Amino acid sequence: NFIQLALEGYYDQTIAHRIIKGFMVQMGDPTGTGAGGKSIWDRPFKDEIHGRIKFNHRGQVAMANENKPNTNQSQFFITLDSCEWLNRKHTIFGKVTGTTIFNVIRLGECEVGENDVPLEQIRITSAEVLWNPFDDIIPRNISSAVVPNETLNEKNRAEKAKPGRKGTKDAKLLSFGDDESTEVHT
């Protein structure tokens, strides 16, 4: 869902609509209200929770939901610290790595007003998929795309022009498979 939406430019120009200091930064709602957003299926989708993956450090990226199971859409959040009470309640699907974590820390220090809304608008100018591990996930050609088709076509050309990356098995990375010996094919 996240990769598909990012490839299609869904998150481009969206804002961080909620920041709770020491907890998380929430975004991914094109309305900017925290009440919007759709999945690629136009309906909520099931949680993908793995017992080995826990909210044990800052920089983890997870699906936001409606405080009940299987209500994922487009919204996601980035943790600002360990959040163990969220274990088995949200799908963790990524992490912020390298020096980019310092940007996340700075986001957590932003001034907020009523309902934890940042006083200054924080915008995702664009979301780029650097490596798509799923060869069946490509931008859809839909007439109601969030981004104009010209932009999607430019993104498609740019994706095709990028050198490919070979997949490797790394047990330290996030994995939702039940069997750790599963081979990786890309």
Summary of the structure (lengths in Angstrom):
residues: 186
radius of gyration: 16.7
end to end distance: 18.4
largest distance: 48.2
contacts: 448
relative contact order: 0.22
helix: 19%
strand: 15%
